[in-house]
Amino acid sequence: MQRALPLLHGQISFSTALADDDNVLQELSYPERRLEFYIYLYQNRTVIESIVSYHMNLNKKQTCRVGEVKEWIAGSFNVCIPVDIDGQNDNAPKGLSLDFLYHTRSGRFNTQEMQTRSFAARLQPLSGFGRTVLLYQYLNYGVLRLRKDHFTVIEQTPFFSRLKWYIHRVVSSVFGYPLRLPYLSRNCPVNLTVGYLIMDHVGSTDTMMLSESWDKLRHDQKRSTNLFRGLSQIILSLAQSPFDRIGSLTIDNQGFIKHTNRPLTLRLHHLENESVPTNMDRDLTYSTSDSYFMDLLSYHDSRLRHAPNSIQDKADGEAQLSTLTIMRALLPHFSCRDYRRGPFIMTLTDLHQSNLFVDSDWNIKSLVDLEWTCSLPVEMLHPPYWLTSRGVDQLYNGEHLDAFSKVHAEFMNVFEEEEQAHARAGNKTSGLTSIMRKGLETGNFWYFHALETPKGLYNIFLEHIQPRFSKLNDAGMVEFERTISPYWTPDIQKIP
């Protein structure tokens, strides 16, 4: 019997590792590195408490305490540590959370800094959308040894510091200068070697992660409708202010939000974490959708060249290379020139059941993990693929696709109601209902999900894209792949 080896989430056997497309050797190092990171944070508990006390401007009668290790919540790229506060008044939070980026999973320090800055920038604009989005009241970020910029929410700073900030804001408003966020740059007397965010603690007795009740209750019509309505309101709120470029928000050293970061998605970060070059520079934004789509295809190419397990054998290589070649050729068919220069909509690219906190009726109360939010082409906006509890590359033709199409239609009916109500309230709309419905009808739902899913691209292409143009049997598909794959690049023989 093969001995299973530990990963961050679960275990893996030798035979499974050989067949896995990911860099398993690197993933096997993560548990030990996470343990080292936990030990570092545990040894600095008093420093963490001092940091919270400083930024929350606590007095001597108020104390804070770092939660026990068993209360820490570990994500794929971060760990969230609860901090309890004693002696606060009734209107102040009794509990906060510190969010730390893993030193060992985030690749380059520049990428860590960008992720932290981007997360910080998104907290402010997302916090204004009412009950459907978590209001992050308290924020701080450190920038991972590169700089020592820290920001504290203005209400928690000393009186004269607040007065100076308000005067600066009034003057800026009068003369038409950009307004700073309600955070003040300060020099924290204690520090850590990792970036951090201080925010409201999400958990409560009245809410739970959607994933906790998803499997049991997802067929409940009332709850599903409430969930669809909440998701629709979030999407429409984010779409209310479209951008003129594709990219991510960031916060600069002076506290201004800038739209100058590349579109940082979880999948892009995952590739770079495995040392796969994506050739998307940190300050790269896009003015046209087709240039962004071509760069997405390029990082699929880079994955095949640089990821150790990306190609299993000659037949697998021909299959993947031919698929990427045809995906390039089909781009004009699935993208619309009318949307080439926008609108570009702020999109939650890592929206899943464990990032949504709901009440017992599945009304959305909070969102977490906003760091992967980007402004993307409106054509890439779709209902969540996980509405039937299957991966996007597992929605096979037949009963699984039929079930998804039914739930997709239910979601779109609710979304249409919300968009119409949005318009009646005098808000700007972009005809998103029509765009999203058309996406499933024309197939761009599958095309753009394939672009965003390096491991699933081939299966999505084979199941949902290839049959739209030519239905081939197994022998015909093998011949198709053998014929097309040499056109991927002239130096195809150099691919290991």
CORJOLIN-V627231 format. One record per residue. RES is the residue in one letter. OMEGA is omega in radians with two decimals (999 if undefined). NEAR is the number of other C-alpha atoms within 12 Angstrom. D_FIRST is the distance of its C-alpha to the first C-alpha in whole Angstrom. Layout:
{{RES	OMEGA	NEAR	D_FIRST} {RES	OMEGA	NEAR	D_FIRST}}
This chain:
{{M	-3.11	6	0} {Q	3.10	11	4} {R	3.13	12	6} {A	3.14	15	9} {L	-3.06	23	13} {P	2.98	21	16} {L	3.08	24	19} {L	3.14	24	22} {H	3.11	15	21} {G	-3.12	13	18} {Q	3.14	18	14} {I	3.10	23	13} {S	-3.12	19	10} {F	-3.12	18	11} {S	3.10	14	11} {T	3.13	17	13} {A	3.14	27	15} {L	-3.10	19	16} {A	-3.09	19	18} {D	3.14	21	19} {D	-3.08	26	23} {D	3.09	30	23} {N	-3.02	28	23} {V	3.13	28	20} {L	3.11	22	20} {Q	-3.12	26	24} {E	3.12	29	22} {L	3.13	25	20} {S	-3.04	20	23} {Y	-3.13	29	24} {P	3.13	25	23} {E	3.13	19	24} {R	3.10	22	27} {R	3.09	30	28} {L	3.10	21	28} {E	3.13	17	30} {F	3.09	27	32} {Y	3.13	29	32} {I	3.12	14	33} {Y	-3.14	21	36} {L	3.14	35	37} {Y	3.13	21	37} {Q	-3.12	16	39} {N	-3.14	20	42} {R	-3.12	27	42} {T	3.08	22	46} {V	3.12	23	46} {I	3.12	39	45} {E	3.10	35	47} {S	3.12	28	50} {I	3.13	37	49} {V	3.13	44	49} {S	-3.12	34	53} {Y	-3.06	31	54} {H	3.09	39	53} {M	3.09	37	54} {N	-3.12	28	57} {L	3.08	24	57} {N	-3.04	20	60} {K	3.14	13	59} {K	-3.12	13	59} {Q	-3.11	22	56} {T	3.06	25	53} {C	-3.07	34	49} {R	3.09	27	46} {V	3.14	33	42} {G	3.12	26	40} {E	-3.07	17	37} {V	-3.13	20	34} {K	3.11	14	32} {E	-3.14	16	35} {W	-3.12	23	34} {I	-3.09	24	33} {A	3.00	25	31} {G	3.14	21	31} {S	-3.07	28	29} {F	-3.07	32	32} {N	3.01	31	34} {V	-3.10	32	34} {C	-3.07	36	37} {I	3.10	38	38} {P	3.10	35	41} {V	3.11	36	44} {D	-3.14	28	46} {I	3.10	31	50} {D	3.08	22	53} {G	3.11	20	56} {Q	3.06	21	56} {N	-3.01	13	59} {D	-3.08	9	58} {N	-3.10	9	58} {A	-3.14	22	56} {P	3.07	24	52} {K	-3.13	26	50} {G	3.09	31	47} {L	3.05	37	46} {S	3.01	38	43} {L	-3.13	40	42} {D	-3.13	39	40} {F	3.01	45	38} {L	3.06	42	37} {Y	2.96	38	34} {H	-2.86	35	35} {T	-3.12	30	32} {R	-2.99	34	31} {S	3.04	34	34} {G	-3.07	26	35} {R	3.09	25	38} {F	-3.13	26	41} {N	3.12	25	43} {T	3.08	38	40} {Q	-3.13	37	40} {E	-3.11	38	44} {M	3.13	39	44} {Q	-3.14	47	42} {T	3.13	45	43} {R	-3.13	46	47} {S	3.11	42	46} {F	-3.14	43	45} {A	-3.11	49	48} {A	-3.07	41	50} {R	-3.12	39	48} {L	-3.06	41	49} {Q	-3.11	33	53} {P	-3.13	31	53} {L	-3.02	36	50} {S	-3.05	28	52} {G	-3.02	18	55} {F	2.98	25	54} {G	-2.96	20	54} {R	-3.03	23	52} {T	-3.11	33	49} {V	-3.14	36	48} {L	3.07	33	47} {L	3.11	25	50} {Y	-3.06	35	49} {Q	-3.01	32	52} {Y	-3.03	38	51} {L	2.91	44	50} {N	3.00	48	49} {Y	2.99	52	47} {G	-2.97	41	47} {V	2.81	36	46} {L	3.05	31	44} {R	-3.06	19	46} {L	3.11	19	48} {R	3.13	21	50} {K	3.11	25	52} {D	3.11	30	53} {H	3.10	37	52} {F	3.09	41	54} {T	3.10	38	55} {V	-2.94	35	56} {I	-3.12	31	60} {E	-3.09	25	60} {Q	-3.13	29	58} {T	3.12	28	61} {P	-3.00	21	64} {F	-3.06	13	67} {F	3.06	14	69} {S	3.11	21	65} {R	-3.13	22	65} {L	3.12	16	69} {K	-3.14	17	69} {W	-3.12	28	66} {Y	3.11	22	68} {I	3.12	16	71} {H	-3.11	22	69} {R	3.12	25	67} {V	3.13	17	71} {V	3.13	16	72} {S	-3.14	15	70} {S	-3.12	14	70} {V	-3.07	12	74} {F	3.05	11	74} {G	3.11	11	71} {Y	3.08	13	68} {P	-3.12	18	64} {L	3.08	23	64} {R	3.03	30	61} {L	3.12	32	58} {P	3.08	31	59} {Y	-3.08	38	57} {L	3.10	36	59} {S	-3.10	32	58} {R	3.08	28	57} {N	-3.13	20	56} {C	-3.09	27	54} {P	3.08	17	55} {V	-3.06	22	51} {N	3.04	31	48} {L	-3.14	32	44} {T	-3.12	27	43} {V	3.10	33	41} {G	3.14	42	43} {Y	3.03	42	43} {L	3.04	45	45} {I	-3.08	41	46} {M	3.08	39	46} {D	3.04	35	47} {H	-3.01	35	44} {V	-2.99	36	43} {G	3.05	28	42} {S	3.14	17	44} {T	-3.07	11	44} {D	-3.10	17	46} {T	3.10	24	43} {M	3.03	27	39} {M	3.13	28	37} {L	-3.10	33	37} {S	-3.10	23	33} {E	-3.11	20	33} {S	-3.01	24	35} {W	-3.06	28	35} {D	-3.08	17	32} {K	-2.94	13	34} {L	-3.01	22	38} {R	3.11	26	38} {H	3.10	18	40} {D	-3.01	17	42} {Q	-3.11	16	45} {K	-3.12	18	47} {R	3.13	24	45} {S	3.13	32	44} {T	3.09	31	47} {N	3.12	28	48} {L	-3.13	38	44} {F	-3.14	36	46} {R	3.11	31	49} {G	3.10	35	48} {L	3.13	41	46} {S	3.13	38	49} {Q	3.11	31	51} {I	-3.13	38	49} {I	-3.12	40	49} {L	3.10	37	53} {S	3.14	34	53} {L	-3.12	37	51} {A	-3.08	34	53} {Q	-3.12	28	56} {S	-3.13	22	57} {P	-3.13	28	56} {F	3.13	30	55} {D	3.12	26	57} {R	3.04	34	54} {I	-3.11	40	50} {G	3.13	38	48} {S	3.06	44	48} {L	3.06	43	50} {T	3.08	38	50} {I	-3.09	37	52} {D	-3.04	29	54} {N	-3.14	26	55} {Q	3.11	21	59} {G	3.10	32	57} {F	3.05	29	58} {I	3.11	28	55} {K	3.09	29	55} {H	-2.97	31	53} {T	3.12	31	52} {N	3.01	37	48} {R	3.09	36	46} {P	-3.05	46	44} {L	3.10	47	41} {T	3.14	37	39} {L	-3.09	28	35} {R	3.06	29	34} {L	-3.13	39	36} {H	3.14	34	35} {H	3.12	33	31} {L	-3.13	40	32} {E	3.09	32	34} {N	3.10	31	32} {E	3.07	32	29} {S	3.03	25	32} {V	3.13	31	33} {P	3.13	27	37} {T	3.12	34	39} {N	3.02	24	42} {M	-3.12	30	44} {D	-3.06	21	46} {R	-3.07	29	46} {D	-3.10	23	50} {L	2.97	23	49} {T	-3.02	30	50} {Y	3.09	33	51} {S	3.12	26	55} {T	-3.10	29	53} {S	-3.07	37	50} {D	3.09	30	50} {S	3.09	25	50} {Y	3.13	35	47} {F	3.14	35	45} {M	3.10	29	45} {D	3.04	28	44} {L	3.08	37	41} {L	-3.12	38	40} {S	-3.14	30	41} {Y	2.93	32	38} {H	3.08	40	36} {D	-3.10	36	37} {S	3.11	28	36} {R	-3.14	37	32} {L	-3.13	35	32} {R	-2.92	28	34} {H	-3.13	25	32} {A	-3.01	33	29} {P	-3.03	27	26} {N	-3.02	27	24} {S	3.13	36	27} {I	-3.07	29	27} {Q	-3.11	22	24} {D	-3.06	17	26} {K	-3.13	19	30} {A	3.11	19	30} {D	3.10	23	28} {G	3.12	30	31} {E	3.14	32	34} {A	-3.09	34	33} {Q	-3.11	39	33} {L	3.11	39	36} {S	3.12	34	38} {T	3.13	42	37} {L	3.12	41	38} {T	-3.14	30	41} {I	3.10	31	42} {M	3.08	38	42} {R	-3.11	30	44} {A	-3.07	19	47} {L	-3.09	27	46} {L	3.14	28	47} {P	-3.14	21	51} {H	-3.04	20	50} {F	3.08	33	48} {S	-3.07	36	50} {C	-3.13	26	53} {R	-3.14	18	56} {D	-3.12	16	58} {Y	-3.06	25	55} {R	-3.12	26	55} {R	3.06	26	57} {G	0.07	31	55} {P	3.06	34	55} {F	-2.94	36	52} {I	3.04	39	51} {M	-2.97	39	49} {T	3.06	43	45} {L	-3.01	39	43} {T	3.12	33	40} {D	-3.10	28	37} {L	3.10	31	38} {H	-2.97	26	35} {Q	-3.11	31	35} {S	3.09	22	34} {N	3.14	29	37} {L	3.07	36	39} {F	-3.03	39	41} {V	3.00	39	43} {D	-3.06	26	45} {S	3.11	24	44} {D	3.12	27	46} {W	2.91	35	44} {N	-3.07	32	47} {I	3.14	36	45} {K	-3.07	33	46} {S	3.00	39	45} {L	3.04	41	43} {V	3.13	40	41} {D	-3.13	42	39} {L	-2.99	38	42} {E	-3.12	41	41} {W	-3.14	40	40} {T	-3.09	38	43} {C	2.92	42	45} {S	-3.04	42	48} {L	3.09	46	47} {P	-3.09	40	49} {V	3.13	44	50} {E	-3.12	43	48} {M	-3.13	43	45} {L	-3.10	39	46} {H	2.96	41	44} {P	3.13	42	43} {P	-3.13	33	39} {Y	-3.00	33	37} {W	-3.06	29	34} {L	3.06	37	37} {T	3.08	30	35} {S	3.06	25	32} {R	3.06	18	30} {G	-3.09	23	30} {V	3.08	37	33} {D	3.09	32	31} {Q	3.12	27	29} {L	-3.03	29	33} {Y	3.07	24	33} {N	-3.07	20	36} {G	-3.02	13	37} {E	-3.11	13	36} {H	3.11	23	34} {L	3.12	27	37} {D	3.13	15	40} {A	3.13	22	39} {F	-3.13	28	39} {S	3.12	28	42} {K	-3.13	17	43} {V	3.08	27	42} {H	3.13	32	43} {A	3.10	25	47} {E	3.11	26	47} {F	-3.08	34	46} {M	3.08	31	49} {N	3.09	23	51} {V	-3.14	27	51} {F	3.13	35	51} {E	3.09	29	54} {E	-3.12	23	56} {E	3.13	31	55} {E	3.09	32	56} {Q	3.09	24	59} {A	3.10	19	60} {H	-3.13	25	59} {A	3.13	19	62} {R	3.12	12	64} {A	3.10	11	64} {G	3.13	11	65} {N	3.13	18	62} {K	3.07	20	61} {T	-3.09	28	59} {S	-3.12	30	57} {G	-3.04	24	57} {L	3.14	37	53} {T	3.14	31	53} {S	-3.12	23	54} {I	-3.08	31	52} {M	3.08	31	49} {R	-3.14	28	49} {K	-3.13	26	50} {G	3.12	29	47} {L	-3.12	32	45} {E	-3.07	20	48} {T	3.13	22	48} {G	3.14	32	44} {N	2.98	34	45} {F	-3.12	35	42} {W	-3.09	41	39} {Y	-3.07	46	41} {F	3.02	43	41} {H	3.08	39	38} {A	3.10	38	36} {L	-3.06	39	38} {E	-3.04	37	37} {T	-3.09	30	33} {P	-3.11	37	32} {K	-3.06	30	28} {G	-3.04	29	30} {L	-3.06	35	33} {Y	-3.13	38	32} {N	3.11	29	31} {I	3.12	35	34} {F	-3.08	40	36} {L	-3.04	37	35} {E	-2.94	30	35} {H	-3.08	34	38} {I	3.13	35	40} {Q	-3.10	28	40} {P	3.11	16	41} {R	-3.05	20	44} {F	-3.12	15	46} {S	3.12	15	44} {K	-3.07	16	42} {L	2.99	17	40} {N	-3.06	13	38} {D	-3.13	12	35} {A	3.12	11	36} {G	3.13	13	39} {M	3.10	23	37} {V	3.13	23	35} {E	3.09	17	39} {F	-3.12	28	40} {E	3.13	31	37} {R	-3.10	24	38} {T	-3.01	20	41} {I	-3.00	25	41} {S	3.13	31	39} {P	-3.11	25	41} {Y	3.10	22	43} {W	3.10	32	41} {T	3.13	19	42} {P	-3.10	10	44} {D	-3.05	12	42} {I	-3.13	20	39} {Q	-3.13	16	38} {K	3.11	11	37} {I	-3.08	26	34} {P	999	17	31}}
